[in-house]
Amino acid sequence: MIEKNNEYILDIIGVGYEGEGIAKIDGYPIFIEGAILGEKVRVLIVKAKKSFAYGKLLEVIEPSKERVEPKCKNYKRCGGCSIQHMNYKKQLDYKYERVKDCIYKIGGLSQDIVNYPIGMDTPERYRNKVQLPVGMVKGKLSIGFYAPRSHDIIDLDTCLIQDNIADEVTRIAREWMEKYNISPASIDGKFNPQGLVRHIMIRRGFKTNEVMVVLVTTKNNVRHINDFVELIKENVNGIKSIIQNVNEADTNVILGEKCITLWGEDTITDYIDEFKFNISPLSFFQVNPKQTEVLYSKALEYAGLTGEEVVFDAYCGTGTITLFLSQKAKKVYGVEIIKAAIDNANENAKINNVKNAEFFVGKSEEIIPDLIDKGIIPEVIVVDPPRKGCDIKLLEAIGDAKPNRVVYVSCDPSTLARDLKILEEKGYKTAKVQPVDMFPHTSHVECVALLKNK
């Protein structure tokens, strides 16, 4: 019987979906964060349930040759880069095996359709956006990230997957708050309505190097905010936009709806391939633009367009994939439930002089059947759903529409595999799945799948 607080020497024989090592005692699985397949480790059992347990890694007795020393000093506390202890080749291997495992076990499909992940040449400093919570922790001002499964802020002065400019902005914000005694809106993980500063958000254009700094506050009036603006202007290269976002509510939502431009422009600009985008504080924009070009180019390749096709883009967001598809399609129809995103999509199409894209606000599972009823028949349907995957009604609508090809862009291999199985039952054959490493050092992986009508 495995008991909590007991120590064991274990062999790691498997890998979990979050990158944790798996050991077994008489068939009973134990999940150990930070352990690598093939290692022998000493473990403390921290939680024991009926069918599995969690262990804390105390010592690596026989290390894997793929183990590396994490570069980040906060690696164990932060939990964001949960597989940083693996070398980058091992990280890609893990993601490859994870996608194959989901495709086979959940989707019931052959693992042979999965290609090896497309990785990055330099998998550090790749994020163009960071949102840092601000709070008082045990009497000390802390700016950083939440610890795993909590609202405890881990104080950071650097993050190796964020743009370097974020480190400088964090330093300036910290010094400004301490100098003028500006109180944070969180005290030891609890909302402080008398506090002023909730978050600091930094965005930087990948190709333009334009910088936006957003100070998220609980109130309109913040003492010495002009001093903050001057410090940012004087010390941050490429600064184009300084925004105050007001969010008064006791909520986990980071940004409020009200934005006040303190200095500069309301937006910054950036490009994905040849397409230009205006990015506001509230805009969705992929956080790894270099790999976004890889991902979208693969989606365009899988769409197999010749210039004669009608294409539906479900869950189109701000229209980034839609614009990519418009290059080679006769007409593209984008559908998204969030009106603000469709407003951005129309603006993005206008900026880029795209004439063959049309956008609709609403549920894809309702709009797409309506378009078909009106005689608009797609040759290709592209879907890019949230992590929970496609709504079953949309999958049924795709089956009814019978397009020649379906391109599925996914941020979760488990729900991708589930939805591929459903589409296979509706007359489609999954030809290939291409993982793309959008988030190095984390367990997350994006995929593009191509399905053909049987």
Phi, psi and chi 1 to 4 in degrees:
 res  aa     phi    psi   chi1   chi2   chi3   chi4
   1 MET       -  123.4  179.2   65.9 -178.4      -
   2 ILE   -79.4  128.0  -53.6  -59.7      -      -
   3 GLU  -122.2  147.0  -65.8 -176.8   -0.9      -
   4 LYS   -61.3  143.5 -177.0  178.9  176.6  179.9
   5 ASN    76.5    1.9  -64.0  -34.0      -      -
   6 ASN   -87.0  150.6  -78.0   -2.0      -      -
   7 GLU  -105.7  146.9  -68.1 -175.2   14.6      -
   8 TYR  -141.1  150.5  -63.1   88.4      -      -
   9 ILE   -98.1  121.9  -55.7  -65.0      -      -
  10 LEU  -133.0  152.4  -59.3  171.6      -      -
  11 ASP  -101.0  132.5  -66.3  -43.9      -      -
  12 ILE   -85.4  117.0  -55.4  -58.3      -      -
  13 ILE  -114.8   -3.5   60.3  171.5      -      -
  14 GLY  -155.5  175.6      -      -      -      -
  15 VAL  -132.6  131.8 -176.8      -      -      -
  16 GLY   -82.4  172.7      -      -      -      -
  17 TYR   -69.0  -17.7  -79.1  173.7      -      -
  18 GLU   -98.8    9.3  -60.7  -61.1  -37.0      -
  19 GLY    89.6    0.8      -      -      -      -
  20 GLU   -75.3  149.6   67.8  -85.3   39.0      -
  21 GLY   -76.3  151.1      -      -      -      -
  22 ILE  -122.7  126.8  -58.9  174.7      -      -
  23 ALA  -117.9  163.0      -      -      -      -
  24 LYS  -136.7  143.4  -71.8 -173.1  176.9 -179.5
  25 ILE  -124.2  111.8  -62.9  177.9      -      -
  26 ASP    52.9   42.4  -63.4  -30.5      -      -
  27 GLY    82.9   -5.3      -      -      -      -
  28 TYR   -88.6  115.7  179.1   83.0      -      -
  29 PRO   -78.2  141.9   25.9  -30.1      -      -
  30 ILE  -126.6  122.3  -57.5  166.9      -      -
  31 PHE   -95.7  127.5  -65.1   87.1      -      -
  32 ILE  -129.3  106.2  -55.0  136.9      -      -
  33 GLU   -66.5  134.0 -170.3  173.3  -37.0      -
  34 GLY    93.1   -4.9      -      -      -      -
  35 ALA   -95.2  148.4      -      -      -      -
  36 ILE  -116.3  145.1  -60.8  176.6      -      -
  37 LEU   -50.0  131.0 -179.3   67.2      -      -
  38 GLY    94.8   -7.5      -      -      -      -
  39 GLU   -86.4  156.3  -68.0 -174.6  -29.8      -
  40 LYS  -108.4  127.8 -175.6 -177.4  -71.2  -69.4
  41 VAL  -136.0  157.3  -63.9      -      -      -
  42 ARG  -104.1  130.4 -176.5  165.6   63.8   88.9
  43 VAL  -131.8  141.7  171.6      -      -      -
  44 LEU  -104.1  125.1  173.5   69.6      -      -
  45 ILE   -74.6  119.6  -57.3  -61.3      -      -
  46 VAL  -105.7  -17.1  -66.1      -      -      -
  47 LYS  -154.5  129.2 -175.2  180.0  -69.0 -174.3
  48 ALA  -125.9  117.9      -      -      -      -
  49 LYS  -109.8 -179.7  -65.3 -178.8  173.1  -72.0
  50 LYS   -62.2  -39.8 -175.3  176.0 -179.9 -179.9
  51 SER  -113.8   -4.4   55.9      -      -      -
  52 PHE  -165.2  169.2   63.5   91.7      -      -
  53 ALA  -139.8  161.3      -      -      -      -
  54 TYR  -113.2  135.9  -68.4  108.0      -      -
  55 GLY  -121.0  147.6      -      -      -      -
  56 LYS   -97.2  128.4  179.3 -178.7  178.8 -179.8
  57 LEU   -71.5  117.4 -178.9   63.8      -      -
  58 LEU   -98.8  -37.1  -60.9  178.1      -      -
  59 GLU  -157.9  138.4  179.1 -173.8    0.9      -
  60 VAL   -96.9  108.1  179.4      -      -      -
  61 ILE   -79.2  -46.7  -61.8  170.1      -      -
  62 GLU  -125.6   97.1  -65.4  178.2    8.0      -
  63 PRO   -74.7  152.0   26.3  -32.5      -      -
  64 SER   -72.6  149.5  164.1      -      -      -
  65 LYS   -69.9  -14.1   65.0  179.6 -175.5  -61.9
  66 GLU   -88.0   -3.6  -74.4   92.9    6.5      -
  67 ARG   -74.0  137.1  176.1  173.7  -73.2  -81.7
  68 VAL  -130.4  159.8  -65.5      -      -      -
  69 GLU   -79.4  120.2 -174.8   65.0   27.5      -
  70 PRO   -57.0  136.8  -24.7   34.8      -      -
  71 LYS   -74.5  -25.4  -64.2  178.8 -179.5  178.6
  72 CYS   -87.0  129.2  177.6      -      -      -
  73 LYS   -72.1  -17.3   63.9 -177.9 -179.3 -178.5
  74 ASN  -100.6   14.0  -65.4  -66.8      -      -
  75 TYR   -52.2  -47.7  157.1   73.3      -      -
  76 LYS   -72.9  -31.3  -70.2 -175.3  177.6 -180.0
  77 ARG   -84.6  -38.4  -62.9  177.4   60.4 -140.0
  78 CYS   -72.8  -52.2  176.1      -      -      -
  79 GLY    83.1   -4.9      -      -      -      -
  80 GLY   -67.4  -51.1      -      -      -      -
  81 CYS   -93.8   73.9  -61.9      -      -      -
  82 SER   -72.1  -14.1   60.5      -      -      -
  83 ILE  -117.8   27.1   58.6  172.1      -      -
  84 GLN   -67.5  -16.2 -162.3 -178.2  138.9      -
  85 HIS   -77.9   -6.3   57.8  -75.9      -      -
  86 MET   -97.3  144.3  -56.5  177.6 -170.8      -
  87 ASN   -67.0  163.7   65.7   32.4      -      -
  88 TYR   -64.9  -36.5 -169.5   52.5      -      -
  89 LYS   -61.3  -40.1  174.6   62.9  167.0   59.5
  90 LYS   -66.8  -36.8 -176.4   64.8  174.1  176.9
  91 GLN   -59.5  -44.9  -68.4 -176.9   25.5      -
  92 LEU   -66.1  -38.3  -65.1  178.4      -      -
  93 ASP   -60.1  -44.6  -71.2  -13.9      -      -
  94 TYR   -60.6  -45.1  148.9   67.1      -      -
  95 LYS   -67.2  -36.1  -65.6 -178.2 -177.9 -173.1
  96 TYR   -59.9  -48.6 -177.1   42.5      -      -
  97 GLU   -66.6  -36.3  -65.9  -58.6  -36.6      -
  98 ARG   -64.1  -46.8 -178.4 -170.9  171.1 -163.8
  99 VAL   -62.6  -45.1  174.8      -      -      -
 100 LYS   -60.1  -41.2  -71.0 -162.8  -60.9  179.9
 101 ASP   -62.5  -44.1 -164.9   56.6      -      -
 102 CYS   -65.2  -44.7  -70.1      -      -      -
 103 ILE   -59.3  -39.2  -68.9  -63.7      -      -
 104 TYR   -80.5  -51.5  175.7   68.2      -      -
 105 LYS   -76.5  -36.5  -69.5 -177.6  178.2  177.9
 106 ILE   -95.1  -43.8  -60.0  172.8      -      -
 107 GLY   -86.2  -17.8      -      -      -      -
 108 GLY    68.5   25.6      -      -      -      -
 109 LEU  -110.3  164.9  -55.1  174.8      -      -
 110 SER   -70.0  137.8  169.7      -      -      -
 111 GLN   -68.5  -16.4  -65.4 -176.5  -18.9      -
 112 ASP   -66.1  -18.3  -65.5  -20.8      -      -
 113 ILE   -79.6   -8.0   63.6  173.7      -      -
 114 VAL   -91.7  123.9 -178.8      -      -      -
 115 ASN   -85.1  162.7  -63.7  -31.1      -      -
 116 TYR   -69.6  142.8 -166.6   77.9      -      -
 117 PRO   -60.1  144.6  -23.4   33.5      -      -
 118 ILE   -87.8  114.3  -59.3  172.7      -      -
 119 GLY   -99.0 -170.9      -      -      -      -
 120 MET  -109.6  148.4  -61.2 -171.1   71.4      -
 121 ASP   -69.4  -40.3  -65.6  -27.3      -      -
 122 THR  -127.4   93.1   52.8      -      -      -
 123 PRO   -85.3   41.7   31.3  -34.1      -      -
 124 GLU  -130.9  158.8  -77.1   85.2   33.8      -
 125 ARG    52.7   38.6  -61.0  -69.5 -175.0 -178.6
 126 TYR   -94.5  -14.5   58.1   83.0      -      -
 127 ARG   -82.3  134.7  -71.3 -176.4   61.7   98.9
 128 ASN   -98.6    4.8   63.2   -1.5      -      -
 129 LYS  -147.8  139.2  172.7 -172.5  172.0 -175.3
 130 VAL  -142.3  139.4   57.5      -      -      -
 131 GLN  -121.0  113.8  -61.0  174.4  128.6      -
 132 LEU  -109.9  117.0  -59.6  167.3      -      -
 133 PRO   -68.2  147.9   24.2  -31.8      -      -
 134 VAL  -121.8  131.4 -178.4      -      -      -
 135 GLY  -161.6  168.0      -      -      -      -
 136 MET   -97.9  121.7 -163.8   67.7   70.2      -
 137 VAL  -120.6  111.7  179.1      -      -      -
 138 LYS    52.8   43.2  -63.3 -179.8  179.6  177.7
 139 GLY    81.1    5.0      -      -      -      -
 140 LYS  -119.6  134.0  179.1  179.4 -179.9  -64.9
 141 LEU   -65.7  126.7  177.2   64.4      -      -
 142 SER  -127.9  133.0  -63.9      -      -      -
 143 ILE  -130.0  121.1  -55.3  173.6      -      -
 144 GLY   179.6 -126.0      -      -      -      -
 145 PHE  -131.4  158.4  -64.8  111.8      -      -
 146 TYR   -74.9  140.3  -68.3  123.4      -      -
 147 ALA   -65.9  157.0      -      -      -      -
 148 PRO   -55.7  133.6  -24.2   33.3      -      -
 149 ARG    57.6   36.6  -63.5  171.6  -68.1  -81.4
 150 SER  -158.7  174.6   79.8      -      -      -
 151 HIS  -110.9   25.0  -78.5   89.4      -      -
 152 ASP   -79.6  120.4  -62.3  -26.0      -      -
 153 ILE   -85.2  125.4  -60.7  173.3      -      -
 154 ILE   -90.9  117.0  -61.6  168.4      -      -
 155 ASP   -70.7  125.4 -164.6   34.2      -      -
 156 LEU  -127.0  147.2  -59.3  176.1      -      -
 157 ASP  -110.8  -10.4   54.3   12.7      -      -
 158 THR  -156.9  155.7 -172.3      -      -      -
 159 CYS  -141.2  126.0  174.2      -      -      -
 160 LEU   -79.1   -6.5  -61.0  179.9      -      -
 161 ILE  -106.1   -4.7   64.5  171.5      -      -
 162 GLN   -93.0  158.5  -49.9  -66.8  -14.4      -
 163 ASP   -61.6  145.1 -168.0  -75.7      -      -
 164 ASN   -55.9  -30.8  -74.5  -63.8      -      -
 165 ILE   -63.6  -26.3 -153.4   73.9      -      -
 166 ALA   -65.0  -35.0      -      -      -      -
 167 ASP   -62.5  -41.6  -63.0  -13.8      -      -
 168 GLU   -68.7  -42.3  179.6   64.7   11.3      -
 169 VAL   -64.7  -39.9  173.3      -      -      -
 170 THR   -61.0  -43.4  -57.7      -      -      -
 171 ARG   -61.0  -44.9 -179.3 -169.7   65.7   77.5
 172 ILE   -63.9  -44.9  -67.2  167.7      -      -
 173 ALA   -63.1  -40.6      -      -      -      -
 174 ARG   -62.6  -47.6 -170.9 -170.0  -51.7  -83.8
 175 GLU   -64.6  -38.7  -68.7  179.2   -1.2      -
 176 TRP   -64.4  -45.9  168.1   71.8      -      -
 177 MET   -65.5  -39.8  -69.4 -175.1   68.5      -
 178 GLU   -71.3  -39.0  -70.3  177.2  -19.2      -
 179 LYS   -64.7  -42.6  178.6  177.6  179.3  179.2
 180 TYR  -103.5    8.7  -64.9  107.2      -      -
 181 ASN    55.8   47.5 -163.8   26.3      -      -
 182 ILE   -83.1  120.0  -53.2  -64.6      -      -
 183 SER   -83.0  142.3   58.0      -      -      -
 184 PRO   -81.2  162.9   29.4  -33.1      -      -
 185 ALA   -92.7   17.0      -      -      -      -
 186 SER  -141.2  133.7  169.1      -      -      -
 187 ILE  -127.6  114.6  -61.7  177.4      -      -
 188 ASP    49.2   45.1  -66.7  -32.8      -      -
 189 GLY    85.6   -0.9      -      -      -      -
 190 LYS  -114.7  144.1  -64.9 -176.6  178.7 -180.0
 191 PHE   -62.9  131.8 -178.1   61.0      -      -
 192 ASN  -114.3   96.4  171.3   28.4      -      -
 193 PRO   -62.6  -20.4   22.1  -31.2      -      -
 194 GLN   -83.0  -12.3  -76.8   73.4   46.6      -
 195 GLY   -75.5  167.6      -      -      -      -
 196 LEU  -113.3  -46.1  -68.9  173.5      -      -
 197 VAL  -101.9  124.7  179.3      -      -      -
 198 ARG   -98.9  -53.7  -58.8  175.5   65.9  116.8
 199 HIS  -142.3  161.4  -79.8   78.4      -      -
 200 ILE  -124.2  125.4  -60.4  162.8      -      -
 201 MET  -114.8  135.9 -175.7  172.6   82.5      -
 202 ILE  -127.2  130.5  -54.8  103.8      -      -
 203 ARG  -125.3  142.9  -51.9 -174.9   87.4  144.6
 204 ARG  -137.7  131.6 -176.2  175.0 -168.9  173.1
 205 GLY   -67.2  130.1      -      -      -      -
 206 PHE   -65.8  -41.8  173.0   61.7      -      -
 207 LYS  -102.2  -22.4  -67.6 -173.4  175.4  178.9
 208 THR   -98.2  -20.9   63.5      -      -      -
 209 ASN    63.2   14.9  -73.5  -39.6      -      -
 210 GLU   -72.7  139.1  -65.5  176.8   -1.0      -
 211 VAL  -116.4  136.4  176.9      -      -      -
 212 MET  -119.2  132.9  170.9 -176.2  -75.3      -
 213 VAL  -118.4  127.7  173.2      -      -      -
 214 VAL  -119.4  122.4 -179.0      -      -      -
 215 LEU   -99.9  114.5 -168.1   69.3      -      -
 216 VAL   -93.8  119.9 -174.4      -      -      -
 217 THR  -125.4  164.0   64.7      -      -      -
 218 THR   -87.8  -16.4   57.3      -      -      -
 219 LYS  -137.7  160.1  -62.6  175.6  176.6   62.1
 220 ASN   -67.0  -44.0  -71.5   -6.1      -      -
 221 ASN   -93.4  119.2  -62.8  -39.0      -      -
 222 VAL  -125.8  125.0  176.8      -      -      -
 223 ARG   -60.0  138.3  -64.8  179.7  -63.0  105.6
 224 HIS    60.1   26.4  -59.4  -73.4      -      -
 225 ILE   -67.7  -28.1 -162.1  166.1      -      -
 226 ASN   -66.1  -31.3  -69.2  -26.1      -      -
 227 ASP   -66.8  -38.3  -63.9  -80.8      -      -
 228 PHE   -60.9  -44.9  175.1   77.5      -      -
 229 VAL   -60.0  -44.5  170.2      -      -      -
 230 GLU   -64.8  -40.0  -69.8  -56.8  -46.4      -
 231 LEU   -63.0  -41.6  -74.3  167.9      -      -
 232 ILE   -65.8  -46.0  -64.8  -65.3      -      -
 233 LYS   -59.3  -39.8  -74.7  167.4   56.1 -178.9
 234 GLU   -78.3  -24.7  -67.8  169.1    5.1      -
 235 ASN  -118.4  -10.2  -67.3  -78.2      -      -
 236 VAL  -109.3  112.9  176.8      -      -      -
 237 ASN   -68.0  135.9  -67.4  -30.4      -      -
 238 GLY    84.1    5.7      -      -      -      -
 239 ILE   -63.1  129.5 -172.9   67.6      -      -
 240 LYS  -125.6  -22.9 -175.5 -177.0  179.0 -175.2
 241 SER  -147.6  125.6  175.3      -      -      -
 242 ILE  -121.8  118.7  -54.4  175.4      -      -
 243 ILE  -122.8  141.7  -52.5  -76.3      -      -
 244 GLN  -106.1  124.2  178.7 -173.6    2.9      -
 245 ASN  -108.1  132.0  176.6  -89.6      -      -
 246 VAL  -105.9  123.4 -177.9      -      -      -
 247 ASN  -137.0  102.6 -177.6    1.4      -      -
 248 GLU   -87.4  -17.3  -60.4  176.2   -6.3      -
 249 ALA   -78.2  150.7      -      -      -      -
 250 ASP   -82.9   88.9 -178.7    3.0      -      -
 251 THR  -147.5  160.9  173.4      -      -      -
 252 ASN   -82.9  -10.9  -70.0  -27.6      -      -
 253 VAL   -68.0  129.2  177.2      -      -      -
 254 ILE   -75.0  -50.1  -66.7  173.0      -      -
 255 LEU  -102.1  141.1  -63.8  174.6      -      -
 256 GLY   -88.6  179.8      -      -      -      -
 257 GLU   -84.3  -19.4  -65.2 -177.6    1.2      -
 258 LYS   -91.8  123.1 -176.8  176.2 -177.4  179.2
 259 CYS  -121.0  132.8  -69.5      -      -      -
 260 ILE  -119.5  120.0  -55.9  165.8      -      -
 261 THR   -79.9  111.2  -58.6      -      -      -
 262 LEU   -81.7  -31.5  -58.2  174.3      -      -
 263 TRP  -162.6  144.6  177.5   85.8      -      -
 264 GLY    81.8 -147.4      -      -      -      -
 265 GLU   -92.5  163.0  -53.8  -66.6  -32.2      -
 266 ASP   -75.6  -22.0  -62.5  -23.8      -      -
 267 THR  -138.2  164.7   62.8      -      -      -
 268 ILE  -114.4  166.1   60.0  172.0      -      -
 269 THR  -116.8  152.3   60.3      -      -      -
 270 ASP  -153.8  171.2 -157.1    5.9      -      -
 271 TYR  -125.1  144.7  -70.5   81.7      -      -
 272 ILE  -118.4  113.2  -60.6  177.3      -      -
 273 ASP    58.6 -123.7 -164.2   41.2      -      -
 274 GLU   -96.2   -0.1   63.3 -175.5   47.6      -
 275 PHE   -91.6  133.4  -66.3  103.9      -      -
 276 LYS   -97.0  141.0  179.0 -178.6  178.2 -179.9
 277 PHE  -133.6  136.2  -62.8   91.0      -      -
 278 ASN   -90.6  128.5  -73.4  -18.8      -      -
 279 ILE  -117.9  118.8  -53.4  166.9      -      -
 280 SER   -98.3  173.7   73.4      -      -      -
 281 PRO   -57.6  -31.8  -26.6   35.3      -      -
 282 LEU   -93.6   -3.4  -58.0  175.0      -      -
 283 SER   -72.4  141.9  -63.0      -      -      -
 284 PHE   -84.6  132.8  171.1   78.9      -      -
 285 PHE  -151.3  132.5 -161.2   70.9      -      -
 286 GLN   -55.0  139.2  -69.5  -80.1    6.2      -
 287 VAL   -84.1  -12.3  -62.3      -      -      -
 288 ASN  -121.2   83.6 -173.9  -21.0      -      -
 289 PRO   -63.7  -31.5   17.7  -28.3      -      -
 290 LYS   -63.3  -47.1 -173.9  172.9 -176.6  179.2
 291 GLN   -76.7  -22.0  -70.9  -64.7   84.9      -
 292 THR   -61.4  -40.6  -62.7      -      -      -
 293 GLU   -61.1  -39.2  -69.9 -171.3   -4.2      -
 294 VAL   -64.1  -46.8  173.1      -      -      -
 295 LEU   -62.4  -48.9 -175.3   76.0      -      -
 296 TYR   -70.4  -35.4  -71.3    0.9      -      -
 297 SER   -64.0  -36.8  -64.9      -      -      -
 298 LYS   -67.9  -39.8 -173.6   59.4   65.3  173.6
 299 ALA   -62.3  -41.9      -      -      -      -
 300 LEU   -64.8  -40.5 -179.0   60.1      -      -
 301 GLU   -61.2  -45.9  173.9 -166.9  -33.1      -
 302 TYR   -67.7  -28.6  -78.7    5.5      -      -
 303 ALA   -64.7  -26.1      -      -      -      -
 304 GLY    59.9   43.6      -      -      -      -
 305 LEU   -82.0  146.0  -57.3  176.3      -      -
 306 THR  -117.5   -4.1   64.4      -      -      -
 307 GLY   103.6   -4.5      -      -      -      -
 308 GLU  -110.4   -0.4  -60.7  -59.8  -41.7      -
 309 GLU   -94.6  147.9  -67.0   85.5    1.8      -
 310 VAL   -94.6  130.7  171.1      -      -      -
 311 VAL  -125.2  136.7 -177.6      -      -      -
 312 PHE  -103.8  134.5  -70.4  169.8      -      -
 313 ASP  -117.2   99.0 -178.7   11.0      -      -
 314 ALA   -84.1  146.1      -      -      -      -
 315 TYR    56.4   50.3  -52.9  101.3      -      -
 316 CYS   -76.4  -13.3   71.9      -      -      -
 317 GLY    59.8 -131.3      -      -      -      -
 318 THR   -87.7   12.4   56.3      -      -      -
 319 GLY    86.5   17.9      -      -      -      -
 320 THR   -65.9  -48.6   46.7      -      -      -
 321 ILE   -67.9  -36.8  -68.4 -178.4      -      -
 322 THR   -55.6  -44.8  -42.4      -      -      -
 323 LEU   -65.3  -39.0  -62.8 -170.9      -      -
 324 PHE   -59.5  -45.0 -102.7   67.1      -      -
 325 LEU   -66.8  -31.2  -63.6  167.5      -      -
 326 SER   -62.8  -22.1   72.5      -      -      -
 327 GLN   -59.5  -34.0  -60.7  173.7   82.7      -
 328 LYS  -126.4    8.5  -64.0 -174.2  177.7 -178.3
 329 ALA  -104.6  157.8      -      -      -      -
 330 LYS   -71.8  -45.8  179.8  179.8  179.2 -180.0
 331 LYS  -154.6  140.0 -176.1   70.7  178.1  -78.8
 332 VAL  -123.0  132.4 -172.9      -      -      -
 333 TYR  -112.3  117.6  -63.5   87.4      -      -
 334 GLY  -100.5  138.8      -      -      -      -
 335 VAL  -128.5  132.1 -175.3      -      -      -
 336 GLU  -152.3  139.5  170.0   60.6   53.3      -
 337 ILE   -77.7  -21.6 -164.0  170.2      -      -
 338 ILE   -92.0  116.4  -59.2  171.6      -      -
 339 LYS   -61.4  -41.3 -177.4 -177.9 -178.0  -58.1
 340 ALA   -60.1  -35.9      -      -      -      -
 341 ALA   -67.1  -39.4      -      -      -      -
 342 ILE   -67.5  -36.7  -70.3  -63.3      -      -
 343 ASP   -59.0  -43.5  -68.8  -18.9      -      -
 344 ASN   -64.8  -39.2  -75.8  -24.1      -      -
 345 ALA   -62.2  -44.1      -      -      -      -
 346 ASN   -63.3  -39.7  -79.1  -49.6      -      -
 347 GLU   -65.7  -41.1 -178.1   64.9   22.5      -
 348 ASN   -63.5  -39.5  -69.8  -27.1      -      -
 349 ALA   -63.9  -40.6      -      -      -      -
 350 LYS   -65.1  -45.6 -176.3  178.1  178.9 -179.1
 351 ILE   -57.1  -38.8  -68.8  169.1      -      -
 352 ASN   -96.6    9.3  -68.4  -78.3      -      -
 353 ASN    56.2   39.0 -161.6   32.4      -      -
 354 VAL   -89.9  118.7  172.5      -      -      -
 355 LYS  -101.4  -15.4  -53.6  -71.6 -170.8 -178.7
 356 ASN  -106.0   28.2   61.0  -23.9      -      -
 357 ALA  -123.1  137.0      -      -      -      -
 358 GLU  -133.2  138.5 -171.9  173.2  -11.8      -
 359 PHE  -120.1  146.9  -63.3   96.7      -      -
 360 PHE  -131.3  139.7  -63.1   86.6      -      -
 361 VAL   -92.9  127.9  178.2      -      -      -
 362 GLY   151.6 -179.1      -      -      -      -
 363 LYS   -76.8  132.0  -64.6  179.4  179.4  179.6
 364 SER   -58.1  -37.6  -65.4      -      -      -
 365 GLU   -69.3  -13.5   60.1  -90.0   19.5      -
 366 GLU  -103.4  -41.8  -65.0  175.0   -0.7      -
 367 ILE   -68.9  -43.4  -62.1  -67.7      -      -
 368 ILE   -64.0  -47.6  -74.8  176.9      -      -
 369 PRO   -59.3  -34.9  -25.9   35.9      -      -
 370 ASP   -65.5  -40.4 -174.7   56.2      -      -
 371 LEU   -63.2  -40.1  -68.7  172.5      -      -
 372 ILE   -65.4  -41.3  -66.1  168.6      -      -
 373 ASP   -60.1  -28.5  -72.2  -16.9      -      -
 374 LYS   -85.2    4.4  -68.0  176.8  179.3  176.2
 375 GLY    93.8    9.0      -      -      -      -
 376 ILE   -93.4  104.3  -56.7  171.5      -      -
 377 ILE  -105.8  119.9  -50.6  -60.1      -      -
 378 PRO   -84.5  141.7   32.9  -34.8      -      -
 379 GLU   -84.8  -28.1  -77.8   80.3   23.9      -
 380 VAL  -135.9  137.3  179.4      -      -      -
 381 ILE  -121.3  129.1  -66.7 -178.7      -      -
 382 VAL  -110.9  133.3  178.1      -      -      -
 383 VAL  -125.2  140.1  -63.2      -      -      -
 384 ASP  -138.5   72.8 -176.3    9.2      -      -
 385 PRO   -78.6  169.3   31.8  -36.5      -      -
 386 PRO   -67.8 -178.7   23.8  -32.8      -      -
 387 ARG   -58.0  -29.8 -169.9  167.6  -62.0  -81.2
 388 LYS   -73.4   -7.4   65.6  179.8 -178.9  179.5
 389 GLY    88.2 -170.7      -      -      -      -
 390 CYS   -80.0  146.1  -71.6      -      -      -
 391 ASP   -64.8  138.9 -172.7  -73.1      -      -
 392 ILE   -58.9  -32.8 -176.1   62.2      -      -
 393 LYS   -66.2  -32.7  -68.2 -179.5 -179.7  178.4
 394 LEU   -69.0  -42.7  175.6   59.8      -      -
 395 LEU   -60.8  -38.4  -62.2  175.5      -      -
 396 GLU   -66.8  -38.4  -69.5  170.5   -8.7      -
 397 ALA   -65.0  -38.2      -      -      -      -
 398 ILE   -63.2  -43.9  -68.8  172.1      -      -
 399 GLY   -60.1  -38.7      -      -      -      -
 400 ASP   -71.9  -35.6  -66.9  -20.4      -      -
 401 ALA   -71.1  -29.8      -      -      -      -
 402 LYS    54.0   50.0  -63.2 -179.6  173.5   58.5
 403 PRO   -66.4  159.2   27.3  -35.9      -      -
 404 ASN   -65.6  -37.4  -64.5  -30.5      -      -
 405 ARG  -137.9  147.7  -70.3  177.1  -61.0  -74.8
 406 VAL  -123.0  130.1  176.2      -      -      -
 407 VAL  -112.3  121.0  179.2      -      -      -
 408 TYR  -113.1  114.4 -167.0  130.1      -      -
 409 VAL   -99.3  125.0 -179.4      -      -      -
 410 SER  -131.6  144.5  167.7      -      -      -
 411 CYS  -107.6    7.9   58.7      -      -      -
 412 ASP  -146.1  112.2 -172.8  -72.6      -      -
 413 PRO   -60.4  -29.6  -20.5   31.3      -      -
 414 SER   -67.4  -50.8  -60.3      -      -      -
 415 THR   -72.1  -29.4   54.1      -      -      -
 416 LEU   -58.6  -51.1  169.1   64.8      -      -
 417 ALA   -61.0  -41.7      -      -      -      -
 418 ARG   -58.9  -45.5  178.7 -158.0   67.1 -161.4
 419 ASP   -73.1  -33.5  -70.1   -8.6      -      -
 420 LEU   -61.6  -40.0  -67.6 -178.2      -      -
 421 LYS   -60.9  -41.9 -177.2  177.0 -178.2  179.5
 422 ILE   -65.7  -43.7  -65.8  170.9      -      -
 423 LEU   -66.7  -33.5  -71.8  170.2      -      -
 424 GLU   -61.6  -39.2  -69.0 -106.2  -17.6      -
 425 GLU   -69.3  -17.0  -66.7  167.4   -6.1      -
 426 LYS  -101.2   17.5  -65.0 -171.9  177.1  -61.1
 427 GLY   103.1   16.3      -      -      -      -
 428 TYR  -113.9  154.2  -74.4   85.7      -      -
 429 LYS  -120.0  123.1  178.5   70.3  175.8  176.1
 430 THR   -75.6  116.1  -53.0      -      -      -
 431 ALA   -84.9  -42.3      -      -      -      -
 432 LYS  -163.6  156.2   45.1 -167.2  166.4 -176.5
 433 VAL  -130.6  123.9  177.0      -      -      -
 434 GLN  -114.3  106.0  177.3   61.5   67.5      -
 435 PRO   -71.4  144.8  -15.8   30.7      -      -
 436 VAL  -130.0  127.3  177.5      -      -      -
 437 ASP   -83.6   90.4 -169.7   22.3      -      -
 438 MET   -81.9  -21.1  -66.7  -82.9  -76.0      -
 439 PHE  -133.7   70.4  -50.8  103.8      -      -
 440 PRO   -54.7  147.3  -28.1   36.3      -      -
 441 HIS    75.5   -1.9  -52.6  -58.6      -      -
 442 THR  -114.2  169.5   79.6      -      -      -
 443 SER   -82.3   -4.0   60.1      -      -      -
 444 HIS   -79.9  146.9  -58.8  -64.5      -      -
 445 VAL  -148.4  136.7   58.9      -      -      -
 446 GLU   -95.5  155.5  -62.0 -102.0  -18.9      -
 447 CYS  -138.9  152.5  -65.5      -      -      -
 448 VAL  -122.7  126.0 -173.8      -      -      -
 449 ALA  -117.1  142.5      -      -      -      -
 450 LEU  -111.0  126.0  169.0   63.0      -      -
 451 LEU  -119.1  139.7  -60.4   96.8      -      -
 452 LYS  -118.0  142.7  -63.4 -178.3  178.2  179.0
 453 ASN   -67.6  124.6 -166.0  -41.1      -      -
 454 LYS   -64.1      -  -67.7  178.4 -175.1  176.8
